[in-house]
Amino acid sequence: MIIDISQEVFSCKVYPGDPSPQMTRNLSIEKGDICNLTEFSMCAHNGTHVDAPFHFINDGKTIDMVGLESFVGDCFVAHHSGDVTESDANSIFEKAATAGASQRILIAGKTTVTVEAAKVFVKKGGVLLGNESQTVGPENAPMEVHLILLGAEVVLLEGIVLKNVDEGRYFLNAAPLGLGGCDGAPCRAYLIK
């Protein structure tokens, strides 16, 4: 079974202050053109997207420099609500390790990863951390959590949709678009059960 965990781009949630995705139909069969041709513009962090270290670290890897191994492989979906504390992070990792999928953690629910939890994810050797919010850390102060995770080259998968996904082990594909030199990129993320 394949489970799409991506937002639709043009109706997606947008981080406060980021530009919304826009679409223009340049050619239209309905208007007599030979084909339909769409142009679009968007922020690299709209909808379901990944953050590369360069997002918060000026000499960090850009999205095209991050190996695809981080974005593709076994993952664990955990359900949580509210702040993810150090204790919560340890509990999530314990469940993920028992399931054999502790490198990639996706957190379902309205959550905020705390500084202490970010340190746990780094210490435990995670390569990807995902959540449903448009930012993994506090919306009003995301920098410290991003610096901890991205500084350890833990890539972030933000804006995923997990409301109908049960807790457990899945195979994840969240490969980003190959946007050379960019701090992040949209992706079509999905799980295979």
C-alpha positions as CSV (number, residue, x, y, z in Angstrom):
1,M,0.0,0.0,0.0
2,I,1.3,3.5,-1.0
3,I,0.3,6.4,1.3
4,D,0.8,9.9,0.0
5,I,1.9,12.2,2.9
6,S,2.3,15.3,0.8
7,Q,0.3,18.5,0.7
8,E,-1.2,19.7,-2.6
9,V,1.1,22.6,-3.6
10,F,-1.3,25.4,-4.6
11,S,-3.5,25.0,-1.6
12,C,-0.7,24.2,0.9
13,K,0.0,25.7,4.3
14,V,2.6,28.4,4.0
15,Y,5.0,29.5,6.8
16,P,4.1,33.1,7.9
17,G,5.9,35.6,5.7
18,D,6.8,33.1,2.9
19,P,5.3,33.7,-0.6
20,S,2.4,31.4,-1.6
21,P,2.8,29.2,-4.6
22,Q,1.4,30.7,-7.8
23,M,0.3,29.0,-11.1
24,T,-0.1,30.6,-14.6
25,R,-1.5,28.6,-17.6
26,N,0.8,29.8,-20.4
27,L,-0.8,27.6,-23.1
28,S,-4.3,26.1,-23.1
29,I,-5.9,23.6,-25.4
30,E,-9.2,25.1,-24.5
31,K,-8.0,28.5,-26.0
32,G,-6.7,26.8,-29.2
33,D,-3.1,26.1,-28.2
34,I,-1.4,22.8,-29.1
35,C,-1.1,21.8,-25.5
36,N,-1.6,22.8,-21.9
37,L,1.6,24.4,-20.4
38,T,1.8,25.6,-16.8
39,E,4.4,27.9,-15.2
40,F,4.6,28.1,-11.5
41,S,6.6,29.9,-8.8
42,M,7.0,29.0,-5.2
43,C,9.3,29.2,-2.1
44,A,11.5,26.1,-1.7
45,H,9.9,25.7,1.7
46,N,6.2,25.7,0.7
47,G,4.0,22.7,1.4
48,T,5.8,19.4,1.9
49,H,9.5,20.1,1.7
50,V,12.9,19.3,3.0
51,D,15.4,21.6,4.7
52,A,19.1,21.3,3.9
53,P,21.8,22.5,6.4
54,F,22.3,25.6,4.2
55,H,18.9,26.8,5.3
56,F,20.4,28.0,8.6
57,I,24.1,27.4,8.2
58,N,25.8,29.5,5.6
59,D,28.6,27.0,4.8
60,G,26.2,24.0,5.2
61,K,25.3,21.6,2.5
62,T,22.8,22.7,-0.1
63,I,20.0,20.4,-1.0
64,D,21.8,19.0,-4.1
65,M,24.8,18.1,-1.9
66,V,22.7,16.0,0.6
67,G,22.7,12.3,-0.3
68,L,19.4,10.7,-1.2
69,E,20.0,8.0,1.4
70,S,18.7,10.4,4.0
71,F,15.4,10.7,2.3
72,V,14.7,7.1,1.2
73,G,14.5,4.1,3.6
74,D,12.8,2.6,6.6
75,C,11.1,5.1,8.9
76,F,9.0,5.2,12.0
77,V,5.8,7.2,12.3
78,A,5.1,8.2,15.9
79,H,2.0,10.0,17.2
80,H,2.4,12.9,19.6
81,S,0.7,16.2,20.6
82,G,2.3,19.3,22.0
83,D,6.0,19.9,22.7
84,V,8.3,16.9,22.1
85,T,10.4,16.9,25.3
86,E,13.7,15.1,25.9
87,S,11.7,12.2,27.5
88,D,9.3,12.1,24.6
89,A,12.2,11.9,22.1
90,N,13.8,9.1,24.0
91,S,10.5,7.2,24.1
92,I,9.9,7.7,20.3
93,F,13.4,6.5,19.6
94,E,12.9,3.4,21.7
95,K,9.8,2.5,19.8
96,A,11.5,3.2,16.5
97,A,14.5,1.1,17.4
98,T,12.3,-1.8,18.5
99,A,10.6,-1.5,15.1
100,G,14.0,-1.4,13.3
101,A,13.5,2.0,11.9
102,S,15.2,4.6,14.1
103,Q,17.2,6.6,11.5
104,R,14.1,8.4,10.0
105,I,11.4,9.6,12.4
106,L,8.1,11.2,11.4
107,I,6.0,12.7,14.1
108,A,2.2,12.9,13.5
109,G,0.2,15.5,15.3
110,K,0.4,19.2,16.2
111,T,3.9,19.2,17.7
112,T,6.9,21.3,18.3
113,V,10.4,19.8,18.7
114,T,12.2,21.3,21.7
115,V,15.9,22.0,21.9
116,E,16.3,19.1,24.3
117,A,14.5,16.7,22.0
118,A,16.6,17.9,19.0
119,K,19.7,17.0,21.0
120,V,18.3,13.5,21.6
121,F,17.6,13.0,17.9
122,V,21.2,14.0,17.1
123,K,22.7,11.8,19.8
124,K,20.7,8.8,18.7
125,G,22.0,9.0,15.1
126,G,19.0,10.1,13.2
127,V,19.4,11.2,9.6
128,L,15.9,12.6,9.0
129,L,13.2,14.1,11.2
130,G,9.8,14.9,9.9
131,N,6.7,16.6,11.2
132,E,3.3,18.0,10.1
133,S,4.1,21.7,10.9
134,Q,5.8,24.0,8.3
135,T,8.7,24.2,10.8
136,V,10.1,21.5,13.1
137,G,11.0,24.0,15.9
138,P,8.9,26.7,17.5
139,E,7.3,28.9,14.8
140,N,8.2,32.1,16.7
141,A,11.8,31.0,17.3
142,P,12.9,28.2,14.9
143,M,16.6,28.9,14.7
144,E,18.1,27.0,17.7
145,V,16.3,23.7,16.9
146,H,17.3,24.0,13.2
147,L,20.9,24.8,14.1
148,I,21.1,21.7,16.3
149,L,19.6,19.3,13.8
150,L,20.9,20.8,10.5
151,G,24.3,21.3,12.2
152,A,24.5,17.5,12.7
153,E,23.2,17.0,9.1
154,V,19.9,15.7,10.2
155,V,17.7,16.7,7.3
156,L,14.2,18.0,8.0
157,L,11.0,16.9,6.3
158,E,8.4,19.5,7.1
159,G,4.7,19.9,6.2
160,I,3.9,16.2,5.8
161,V,0.3,14.9,6.3
162,L,0.0,12.0,8.7
163,K,-3.6,12.3,10.0
164,N,-4.7,8.9,8.6
165,V,-1.4,7.1,9.2
166,D,-1.1,4.6,12.0
167,E,2.0,4.6,14.2
168,G,4.6,2.1,13.1
169,R,7.3,1.2,10.6
170,Y,7.1,2.2,6.9
171,F,9.3,2.7,3.9
172,L,9.7,6.4,3.1
173,N,10.5,8.2,-0.1
174,A,10.8,11.9,0.3
175,A,13.5,12.7,-2.3
176,P,13.6,16.4,-3.0
177,L,13.8,18.1,-6.3
178,G,17.4,18.6,-7.4
179,L,17.6,22.4,-6.9
180,G,21.3,23.2,-7.2
181,G,22.5,25.6,-4.6
182,C,19.2,25.8,-2.7
183,D,18.6,25.7,1.1
184,G,15.6,23.3,0.7
185,A,13.3,21.8,-1.9
186,P,9.7,20.6,-2.3
187,C,9.2,16.9,-2.5
188,R,6.4,14.3,-3.1
189,A,6.7,12.3,0.1
190,Y,5.0,8.9,0.4
191,L,5.1,5.9,2.6
192,I,4.9,2.2,1.6
193,K,3.5,-0.2,4.1
